[in-house]
């Protein structure tokens, strides 16, 4: 079961999950790249983060990204898909901004 989250509600929902999230990008070889970084969320649901050179280069070339928060105490994870804009040239501390297209709280894993 997934519960839809409106982008304008994302900041409030993300507070349940903590200040950091995993940013997933895709490399030139089609392999996923995952990093864990602090994120900021604007009132409109736009996500900002500072990422490293590889993630920034991936997002420049393939801007569809996913931002994933670990489960909250209730077991639900938060997943946001969107399009990234990379500010400047990819470097060790590069700002990216993700315009969220869809977001959901995803049910706990069944074991």
C-alpha positions in Angstrom: 0.0 0.0 0.0 1.3 3.4 -0.9 -0.2 6.7 0.3 0.2 9.6 -2.1 1.9 12.8 -0.8 1.2 16.1 -2.5 4.4 18.1 -3.1 3.1 20.9 -1.0 2.8 18.5 2.0 6.2 16.9 1.5 8.1 19.1 4.0 5.7 18.2 6.8 5.7 14.5 6.0 9.5 14.4 5.7 9.8 15.7 9.2 8.6 12.3 10.3 11.6 10.7 8.5 14.5 13.0 9.5 16.6 15.6 7.9 18.6 13.4 5.6 17.6 11.2 2.6 19.1 9.0 0.0 19.5 10.6 -3.5 19.4 8.0 -6.3 20.9 8.9 -9.7 21.8 6.7 -12.7 25.3 6.5 -14.0 26.4 6.4 -17.7 26.6 2.6 -17.4 22.9 2.5 -16.3 23.9 1.5 -12.7 22.2 3.3 -9.8 24.3 5.5 -7.6 23.0 6.1 -4.0 24.2 8.8 -1.6 22.9 9.9 1.8 22.8 13.7 2.4 20.9 16.3 4.3 18.0 17.7 2.3 15.9 20.9 2.5 12.4 21.1 1.3 10.7 24.3 0.2 7.0 25.0 0.8 6.2 24.0 -2.8 7.9 20.6 -2.3 11.1 21.4 -4.2 14.0 19.5 -2.6 17.5 20.9 -2.4 20.7 19.0 -1.5 24.4 19.3 -1.8 25.9 16.2 -3.6 29.3 15.1 -4.8 30.8 15.2 -8.2 29.5 11.8 -9.4 25.9 12.3 -8.4 26.0 15.8 -9.8 27.4 14.6 -13.2 24.8 11.8 -13.2 21.9 14.3 -12.6 23.3 16.6 -15.2 23.2 13.9 -17.9 20.2 12.0 -16.6 18.0 14.4 -14.5 15.3 11.9 -13.4 16.2 11.2 -9.8 14.6 9.6 -6.7 14.9 10.8 -3.1 14.2 8.2 -0.5 13.8 8.6 3.3 14.3 5.7 5.6 11.2 4.4 7.4 9.6 6.6 10.0 8.7 5.0 13.4 5.4 3.8 11.8 7.4 1.8 9.3 6.5 3.8 6.2 9.3 5.0 3.9 9.0 8.3 1.9 9.8 8.2 -1.8 9.9 11.3 -4.1 10.5 11.1 -7.8 11.5 14.2 -9.7 13.7 16.1 -12.1 17.0 17.5 -10.9 18.6 20.8 -11.9 22.4 21.0 -11.2 23.7 24.4 -10.3 27.1 25.0 -12.0 29.6 22.4 -13.0 29.7 19.1 -11.0 32.2 19.3 -8.2 32.7 17.9 -4.7 30.0 20.1 -3.2 27.4 20.8 -5.9 23.9 22.1 -5.2 21.0 20.3 -6.9 17.3 21.2 -6.9 14.7 18.5 -7.5 11.3 19.4 -8.7 9.1 16.6 -7.4 6.6 15.0 -9.8 5.3 12.3 -7.5 5.7 11.3 -3.8 4.4 8.5 -1.7 4.7 7.0 1.7 5.3 3.3 1.1 4.1 0.5 3.4 6.5 -1.3 5.7 8.2 -4.4 4.2 6.6 -7.7 5.0 8.8 -10.3 6.5 
